[in-house]
Amino acid sequence: MAADVTADMAADPAPRPRQAPPAEPPPATGATPGGRRRAVGLWRRRSLRFRLTAVASAVLAVALVVSAYVMIGVLRNALLGTIDDSIYQRARETVSLADAERLPNEMTSPDGTLLQVIDGAGRITHTTAGTDRLVPLLNAAGRAEAIGAAEARFLDGKPYGIPHVLRVRVLSADRGRTVIAARPFSEVQTSISTAGHVLLVGTPLLLVLLAGVSWVIIGGTLRPITALRRGAEEITDTARSHRLPVPEARDEVHSLATTLNAMLARLEKADIRQRALVSDAAHELRSPLASIRLQLEVALGHPGGQDWQETAEGVLEDTMRLSRLAEDLLALARLDERGGTPARREPVELDQLVQQTVERYGQAVTVRIGDGPTVTTGDALDLGRVLVNLVDNALRHTRTVVLVELRDEGADAVLTVTDDGPGIPEFDRERVFDRFTRLDSARSRDEGGAGLGLAIVRETVHAHGGAVHLEDASPGLRAVVRLPLS
């Protein structure tokens, strides 16, 4: 045999690779992750009304089951306590009669309690009708244990010819006698069984009823949301002025509808302003572009008789108008993009800013600055643009010089720019702050800008938490800017 083994090893010197054991299938752990994800996805695709009703029904089902269980337990304990009190009272009465030697030969029990009186030798001396007269319901050891426990206990009555479970209580009497009181537990079991059947049938019916009521109530609660959704579907590009229906109830849905309507109003206002800005900008661009085109076409059509320097100066003037309009539109676009907030918030010394800005105008502008530094918080570039726009606007209309004043007044810094020109009627002083607004009596398209300077002033001042208005200077006009001091 050894030779055979050696021969086999020589014939096949290379060891055979060991085959891996077959992989065992993964243990079953219930639902797979994919199945759970599908279940969650299916649940989320259900309507909100269905999910709320399902959750409410599940909570009600648990509450009803727990309530039924508790009720059955309470009912059982109450009935059991009633039986225990009854047999204890009957046993006490019997003990009292035994101690007084007044036990009747034939004992009776109107409530069906079974009684046995046993003497010190273990013999039954007195019983109620239907009770065994030879065999005690409990032997001596059982009676001693029951007396020591001082409480009732269960006892199977079949060995004693009683087809019921008994509730037994044992008390001791004089001269070594004991009294056994027992009562069938079947009446309690019948009551508990009846209550259980009622709950078994009534609980599902009650659950179905409550689920239906929940479905109706939740549907009524969500009906305003459905009205909001339908109202939102009716709002289109051609019906931007529509608003969502607001429910009468002063609840969360009412607050939501009010908030959404306010948002729609803001969006509509912004859309109107944007459309007006685009329309006005296109209108303003047409004039310089048409002028440039006309000058170039004339120059190219009659090159020999054209003064090219004059043409270039005219084109340059129109190009400068386009440049100023583009800068103003860019400034307004930035203000709108920031949502009415300054680009930076840093301390700005208004006295130095006013002094540096006014220096470029030379003798055409007079400046008066109060004592001490005047500091506000905001963007120095934007505030400088406010002053430049006001001064430029005043210089176009003044007869002599423009007066710029800066002073502190309470918690505000007051900046005024005054000219002695023709002024503006009182009913037009608010209108000039609108975009692309010109007053024919004050300036023309060729002499002034595009009507965006004062609009930029007001929006910039409002972004810095201030206010601006125009007032009569007698003669002339005064622009008053109030900014909060730091």
Sequence and secondary structure as in RCSB ss.txt:
>XXXX:A:sequence
MAADVTADMAADPAPRPRQAPPAEPPPATGATPGGRRRAVGLWRRRSLRFRLTAVASAVLAVALVVSAYVMIGVL
RNALLGTIDDSIYQRARETVSLADAERLPNEMTSPDGTLLQVIDGAGRITHTTAGTDRLVPLLNAAGRAEAIGAA
EARFLDGKPYGIPHVLRVRVLSADRGRTVIAARPFSEVQTSISTAGHVLLVGTPLLLVLLAGVSWVIIGGTLRPI
TALRRGAEEITDTARSHRLPVPEARDEVHSLATTLNAMLARLEKADIRQRALVSDAAHELRSPLASIRLQLEVAL
GHPGGQDWQETAEGVLEDTMRLSRLAEDLLALARLDERGGTPARREPVELDQLVQQTVERYGQAVTVRIGDGPTV
TTGDALDLGRVLVNLVDNALRHTRTVVLVELRDEGADAVLTVTDDGPGIPEFDRERVFDRFTRLDSARSRDEGGA
GLGLAIVRETVHAHGGAVHLEDASPGLRAVVRLPLS
>XXXX:A:secstr
 HHHHHHHHHH  S               SS HHHHHHHHHHHHHS HHHHHHHHHHHHHHHHHHHHHHHHHHHH
HHHHHHHHHHHHHHHHHHHHHHHHTT   SSB  TT  EEEEE TTS EEEEBTTS SSS SS HHHHHHHHHHT
S EEEE GGGT  SEEEEEEEE GGG EEEEEEESHHHHHHHHHHHHHHHHHHHHHHHHHHHHHHHHHHHHHHHH
HHHHHHHHH  TT TT      SS SHHHHHHHHHHHHHHHHHHHHHHHHHHHHHHHHHHHHHHHHHHHHHHHHH
HSSTT  HHHHHHHHHHHHHHHHHHHHHHHHHHHHHHTTS  S  EEEEHHHHHHHHHHTTGGGEEEEE SS  E
EEE HHHHHHHHHHHHHHHHTT SS EEEEEEEETTEEEEEEEE SS   GGGTTGGGSTT   TTT  TTTS  
S HHHHHHHHHHHTT EEEEEE SSSEEEEEEEEB 
